[in-house]
Amino acid sequence: MSQQSRPKLNLKSFIYPAILLLLMWAVHLYRDHQHQQNVSEHTKNMVYLEGETMGTYYHIKYIDPQGRNFKTQVDSLLVAFNQSQSTYIPTSEISVFNKNHGLTYQSPYFYQVLKTSKQVYEATDGAFDPTVLPLVKAWGFGPGKKDEMTPHKVDSLKALVDFKSISFDSLAAQKSRPEVQLDFSALAKGYGVDVVTDYIRAQGIDNIMVEIGGEVDCYGISDKNQAWVIGIDEPLTADELKARGGGRQLFAAIQVQDRGMATSGNYRNYYIENGKKYAHTIDPKSGYPVQHSILSATVLAPNCMIADAYATAFMVMGVEKAKTVLQQHPELDAYLIYSDENGKLKVYATKKAEQSMINIRKS
């Protein structure tokens, strides 16, 4: 081909794409720089609080440009909260109620817990029942000594599980059967999380994570300028953890934003008697510790108290019944870990929960 017949190069066909690529790269660098600046700023403004409450520990993180420390206020709140909810304190509000026919509320907490308890009790057909205290104590998972449990003993105590015998309004609560006793341990930690969260958010804090004994509220964003990421433990017994060298063994992690999250499981709090394992979750209807294949129930809900209550209910109900409740309540999401007939770990997750998972372990 002669030199005159060669096609001329169109420089525009090279220059314009090159300029576009450079612009895209510049935008990427700018956004990355801005993100790093935001992360750095959030990290600088992050406040960390920790302490003890309800027989466990609390951990709090929040972003505050003023660097305010609310530990004194948080501790005072939790002392007042325990004085309302703890069955281990003889003078607590719940202990006074359990010893008498009724109670005029001494705090703003009692009525709120009763309302949520009734809501979850009805939604789970009684799988969640806060009047299970006599059975919890008798099986050795509450205040006092464990009883010698026989079928007759279980039946006699099961007759005391009767949430319908309790009536209440915004001022007071009564019971038609004085021997019925309340136990809010299945949602008290979750509610404690909400109480602390509400207080700190009322101070103008938008980005916060509050955790008490594994129950969590997450609002806004973390110091990494993204949704908070919360781990879900692998359901290992204390002996299994020890065999792996101790420490925390994560099964998965989940992004949580503007919701409460709670996990209930039977793999840590249990005892073995005469070769049989007895877990701390008591079925209010059978009167016995649950024996389901479900090992861990993680629930996400509008607040941590609701998440805590449903997590306990799902441990009582088992996987299939829990699925039915989840289908009826779109405000809830869950991540359930259970074992199949061969002892292999399996997972059921609602769609939103699965979409929020990070590094989910495939079963």
N, C-alpha and C positions, 0 to 999 in steps of 0.2 A: 504494500500500500504506500502511496507516495505521501510525503510529508504534508502536502497541501490538503490531502483528503482525510487526515486524522480529525476526529471530532474534537471540538474545543472543550476544555474543562470548565464546568460551571462552578465557580468558587462559592457561589451562594449556597449550593447544595451541601457544601461541607461546613461553611461558616455558621449558618443558622442553627443546625443541630448541635454544633460544638458550643455555641453561645447558650443554647437552651440547657445543655448538660451542665455547663458551668453555673448557670443561674440556679438550677435544681440543687446542685452540690452546695452552693452558697446558702440557699434556704435551709438545707439540711444542717449545715454547720451552725447557722444562726439559731435554729430551733434547739439543736443539741446544746449549744452554749447557754441559751435561756433556761433549758431544763436543768442543766448543771448548776446554774446560778440559783434557780429556785430550790433545788435540793440542798445546796449549801446554806441558803437562807433559812430554810425550814429546819435543818439540822442545828444551826446556830440558835434558833429560837425554841428548840424542843426542851420541855421540862419533864423530868422523870421523878415519879414518886413511888415509894413502895413501903409496905408495912404488913402487919398481921391482923387478921380478923376472922371470926367464925371458924377457928381451928385451922386456918390455912393462911395464905399470903395474898396480898393484892399488889398489882403493878399498874401504874397509870402513866401514860404519855400524852402530852398535848403540846400544840404549837402556840406559843404566846410571845409576841414581840416584847411585851413588858416583863417577861420572865417571872411572873408571879408564882409563888409556891403556896399551894392550898392544902398542904399535908395536915396542918393543925385542924383546919375545918373538916377535912375528910375523916380524920380519926374521930372527931367529935360526932360527926354524922353517924359513923358506923357503931359507935358506942350506944347512941340513942336507938339505932336500928336494932341492934342485938337485944337491947332492953325490951323491945317489942316482940321479937320473933324467936328468940332462943329458948328451947325447952330445957336447956342445961342451966338456965338462970332461974332459981325458984321464985324470984319476985318479978319476972318478966311478964309482959302483957299476956302472952299466950299461956304461961303457967297459971296465972290468975284465972284466966278463962277455963282452963282444964280442971281447976279445983272447984269451980262454982257453976251456977246455973246460967250465968250470962256475964256480960261485960259492957260497960260504957267505955268507948275507946279512949285510950290515954295518949295515943299518937296518931299521926296521919297515915300510918302504914297498915294497920290491921284491916281496915275496910277495903283497901286496894287489893290486898292479898286474898281476902274472901271473895271479892268480885272475880278476880282472875281464876281462882280455884273453881268457882261455880261454872265459869265459862268452859274451862278445860274438862271438868268433870262431865258436863253434859255432852261436849263434843266427842269424848272418848268412851261414852257409855260406861262411865264409872271406873275405867282403867286407872285414871288419876283420881285419887280420893284422899284428901288430907286428914281424914279421921282414922287413918291406918296406924296411928301411934301405938296403941296397945299391942298390936302384932309386931311392929318394928322393935319395941322394947323387949318383948318376950323372946324374939329370935336373936337378940343380942346385938342389935344395931342402933340402939338409942340409949338414953340415960338409964342407969340402973343395971341390975344383973340379968343375965340371960336365964330364962325359965327352962325347965325340963319339958320339951315339947312332945305332946302326944296328939293323936287325931282328936280326942275329946277336948284337949286344951285349945287346939287350933279352932275348933268349931265354936267354943265358948267365947273366944276373943274375936273371932270373925263377926259374931253377932253385935259387937260394939262398933264395927265399921259402918257408919250410918251418916253420911254427909247431909242427907235429906232432913235429918233431925235438927239441923242448925238453920235458924232464920236470922236475917240481919238487914239493917238499913244503913244509912250513912252515919248514924250516931251510935248504934249499939248492936250487939249480937247476943242471941239467946239459943239455948238448946232444950229440946223437949225431953231429952234423956240425959241426966246429969253425968252419967258414967262415960259418955262419948268424949273423946279427947282429940284435939287438933295437933298436927305436925306439919309445919310449913318447910321442912328441910328440903323438899323436892323442888322448891322454887324460891326459897329465901335468898340464896346466893345470887341468883339471877336478878331478883328484885333489888338486892343491895347494890349490884352493879348499876342498875337503872337510877337508883337514888343518887349515887355519887356522880354519875354521868350528867344527870339533870342539874345538879348543883353547879358543876364546873361549866357546863354550857350556858347556864344563866349568868355567868360572869363574862360572857362575850367570847367564849372559846368555841370555835367552829370545828377544829380538827383535833380529835381526841380518841384515845383508846383506853378503856377501863377494863381490867381483868381481875376477877376474884376467884381463885381456885379453879381456873379453867373456863369460867363463864365470862363472856366478853360483850362489850358494846363498842362499836366502831362508827365514828362519824367523820365526815370530811375526808381528808387525805393524810398520809403519813409523812414522815420526814424525807421519804424518797419521792415525794410529789406524785404519789399514786395511791390507789386504794390500799387499805391496810391488809396485810397478809397474815392469816392465823393458821397455825399448824393443827393437824388432827393426829393424835397419838395412835400408834399401832397398838391394838388391843393385846398387850402382853401382861402376864402376871408378874409379880415381884420377882419370882424365881427366874422367869424367862428374861426379864430385864437384866438381872444379875449375870446370867449366863452370857449376855451380849456385852458385858462390861459396864452396865449401868448407864446413867444418863437418860436423855429423852430420845425415844425412837419414833420418828415421824412416819406416818403412813401416807399422808397427803397434806396439802396446804390449800387454803381457799381465800379468795379475795372477799373482803367484807366491807361494805360501805353503807352507812346510815341504817344499820340493823343490829339486832342482838343475836348472839350465837351461843349455844350451850351444848355440852356433850355429856351424856350419861352412859355409864358402862358397868359391867359386872366383873371385870377382869382384875380389879385391884382390891376392892372392899368385899372380902369374903372370908370364910373360915372352913376348915375341913374337920368333920366329926364322924368318927366310925367309918372313915374312908369315903364319905360323901361330901360334896362341895355345896355350901350354902352361901348364896350371894345376897347382897344387901337390898336388892329391889324386891319388895314384897307385893304379890298379886292381891289386891284387896278382895277379890271375889273368891279365890281358892284359899287364901290365908297362908300360903306357902311361898318361899322364895321362888322366883321365876326360873324356869328351866328351858327357855327358848334358845334357838340357835343364834339369835341376835347377840352380838358382843358389844357393840357401840352404836349409839344413836346421836348424831349431831344434827341440831335443828337451827335454822335461821328464821327469825320472826321480827315483827315490828319493834319488839323490845326484848330484853334478855329474860325478864320474868316469864313471859309467854314461851319463849324458846326453852327455858329450863323445865317448865311444867310438861311440855309436849315431849321433850327428850326422855323424861321419866316414864310418861305414859307409853311411849313407843317401846321402851324396854319391857314393859309389862305386856303389851299387846302382841309383840312379835312382828316380823317383817310384813306379812301379807295384810294384816289388819291395819298396820301403820300406813301402808300404801293407800288403803281405802280412805283413811282420814286425810292424807295429803291431797288426794284427788278432790276431796270436798272442801279443802281450805287452801286456795291459791295464794294466800298471804304467807304461807309457810313453805320452806324448802328444807330438804333433809339429805343427809349422807349417812347411810346405814351400812355398817360392816357386820357380816354374819358368816357363819361357817356352813358349808354344805354337808351332805351325808358322808362325805369322805374326809371331813375336817379341813377342807381347803377354804381359805378366806374368799368371800365374795362381797360385792358392793352393789347397793342400790342407791342411785342418786336422782333427785328430781332434775328436770332439764336445766333450770337456772343454777342449781348447785353445781352441776357438772360443767356448765359453761364458765363458772367462776373458779374451777379447780386449777391448780398449778402443779405440774409434775405428778399427775394422778397415777397411782400404781395400778396397773392392770392386773385383774385377778385371773 
